[in-house]
Amino acid sequence: MKNILLFGVGKSATVLIDYLLAHAKNENWRLTVADANLQLALDKIDGSPFGTAVSFDITDDEKRGECIQKADIVISMLPPFLHSKVAKDCVTFSKHLLTASYVDDDMRSMKSEIENKKLLFLCEMGLDPGIDHMSAMKLIDHIHAIGGTITSFKSHCGGLVAPESDDNPWHYKISWNPRNIVMAGKAGAIFRKEGKTFTVPYEALFEHNEKVSVPGLEDYAWYPNRDSLSYMPVYGLEKTSTFIRTTLRHPSFCRAWHYIVKAGLTNEENSSFLTPGSTISIREWLDKNIAAHTKDNNFDKFLERSVEAGDRSLVTALFGYLGLLSEAAIPSSATSSADVLQFTLENKLSLLPQDKDMIVMLHEFEYAINNQTSTIKSSLVVKGENSLRTAMAKTVGLPLGIAAKLILNGTITTTGLHIPIVKEIYEPVLKELERYDINFNEQGI
């Protein structure tokens, strides 16, 4: 019997757990799920005879090590800053590791040890990053195989709300970690466009967003996502004149979020006017933030002097919808502006039980063969079932589950520190994803 250990059972783990338990009997697996919230872990395995729920402090080295020693493969769905603890134990006890998170410096520092022990550490194996890498590399390899030279590559992805559940002016509902939504774009972005390198600071990231057409859907706005340039050598596209990875949002979301950022509402530093037991209202908190981060001393002045005339009614409506203009008290536990903003987002933009979210991905290629230019558009649209089995959980969780199966049954044998850009990984994973209606519509191929 093979033992799979999963750390973290949050929003994106539901479908992953379902997949692993559904295959456990035929594959002769045992699944252990570990989370700080034991009841949540028990709820996720739902009485399956193939699952066990455990709970302990992930920083407890002894208990964490005991769990990892018993596993054949480890999947970490923990917050990224905790991956290194799990990864170091996986190296120590010679266990394969899967995560959906970006490869960070801690993981890179273990590269030689991972290789020496012939382990597979497969990172960026979710949606974005994950399915984006696999689907893009499939097309990149195809274009190169037919003798094409790629001149432009744009990859867009967004976790959105399905049109049938879109009932608020933000045109957005939360389907993943709400803190990540508050912090989105904090690192700014760098990318290449028409041969020039552009660096965009966080403060300008949502200011002027281009739009893109997605087949069968309305146009969406996009903002550049982190460091696109670092993926150019990874994809073998160092000479491509345009290379951009982006996040999709509704145009209204981007316009209003620009002013959320400008008003300082995403600040994670402890605030001098937010102390335990604070009794100020959300409107007072908003005004204090505006005074601290702009030349305006309250929202009304901010609207008049810092918001473009054409955006004022939109900003008033969207800020108002979140309750940012209300006299309700801020949550007593809040110590930063980001805490208060997260509270308002969760209060107004959470998925209701029967709401459906939607994943949209679009790759745009331009390539040349014999001086003739051609284009390919490859799009993916996935809708969730409800607020629990979301499209986000499906597209993040299934690649991890499928990869775990393929590693354990010997289909994937490569070792080392990887993201899913090699054919041995992406080809069988994409093939099985199609069985779960994760299919790309490819135009121009």
Buried (B, 14 or more C-beta within 10 A) or exposed (E): EBBBBBBBBBBBBBBBBBBBBEBBEEBEBBBBBBBEEBEBBBBBBEEBEBBBBBBBEBEEEEBBBBBBEEBBBBBBBBBBEBBBBBBBBBBEBEBBBBBBBBBBEBBEEBEEBBEEBEBBBBBBBBBBBBBBBBBBBBBBBBBBEEEBEBBBBBBBBBBBBBEEBBEBBBBBBBBBBBBEBBBBBEEBBBBBBEEEEBEBEBEBBBBEBEEBEBEEBEEBBBBBBBBBBEBBEBBBBEEBBBBBBBBBBBBBBBBBBBBBBBBBBBBBEEBEBBEEEBEBBBBBBBBBBBBBBBEBEBBEBBBEEBBEEEBEEBBBEBBEBBBBBEEEEBBEEBBBBBBBBBBBBBEBBEBEEEBBBBBBBBBBBBBBEEEEEBEBBBBBBBBBBBBBBBBBBBBBBBBBBBBBBBBBEEBBEEBBBBBBBBEBBBBBBBEBBEEBEBBBEBEEB
